[in-house]
Amino acid sequence: MLKIKALRIEVFTVDGKYGRDIVFGDGLNIIYGNNTSGKSTCVQAILHGLGMEELLGGKAQKLCSPF
């Protein structure tokens, strides 16, 4: 069984580095928050990490990476 224990999101902008570490517990985890708080970004990051970015409409697109 696949289990995601944690997620780290880092964004590098001209204003600096922003990010968040999210730790998931055992069982069901619910992601909630106000509008523009990053809920969709969290789900998108998980899909990209699992190689399922085509579900987001990114068919055969390469991700940009500063590295």
C-alpha positions in Angstrom: 0.0 0.0 0.0 1.2 3.5 -0.9 1.5 5.9 2.0 2.5 9.5 1.8 4.1 10.6 5.1 4.9 14.2 4.3 5.0 16.8 1.6 7.4 19.7 1.1 6.5 22.5 -1.3 9.1 25.1 -2.2 8.6 28.0 -4.5 11.5 30.3 -5.6 10.4 33.8 -6.7 12.2 37.1 -7.2 11.0 38.0 -3.7 12.6 35.0 -2.1 11.8 31.4 -1.2 8.4 30.4 0.1 7.2 27.0 1.1 5.6 24.7 3.6 6.1 21.3 5.1 2.9 19.2 5.5 3.0 16.0 7.6 0.3 13.5 7.2 -0.9 11.3 10.0 -2.2 7.7 9.9 -5.6 7.2 8.5 -7.7 9.8 6.8 -6.2 13.3 6.4 -8.5 16.2 5.4 -7.0 19.3 3.8 -9.0 22.4 4.5 -8.5 26.1 4.5 -9.5 29.5 3.2 -9.5 30.4 -0.5 -6.0 30.7 -1.9 -4.4 28.9 1.0 -2.8 26.2 -1.1 -5.2 23.2 -0.9 -5.2 22.7 -4.7 -1.4 23.2 -4.8 -1.0 20.4 -2.2 -3.1 18.0 -4.3 -1.3 19.0 -7.5 2.1 18.4 -5.9 1.1 14.9 -4.8 -0.2 14.1 -8.4 3.1 15.4 -9.9 5.1 13.4 -7.4 3.2 10.2 -8.3 3.7 10.9 -12.1 0.0 11.6 -12.6 0.3 15.2 -13.9 -1.8 14.2 -17.0 -4.8 14.3 -14.7 -4.2 18.0 -14.4 -4.2 18.5 -18.2 -0.4 18.5 -18.5 -0.2 15.8 -21.2 3.4 15.2 -22.2 4.5 18.5 -20.8 7.9 18.8 -19.1 8.1 20.5 -15.8 10.3 23.5 -15.4 13.1 23.1 -12.9 15.8 25.6 -11.7 18.3 22.7 -11.4 
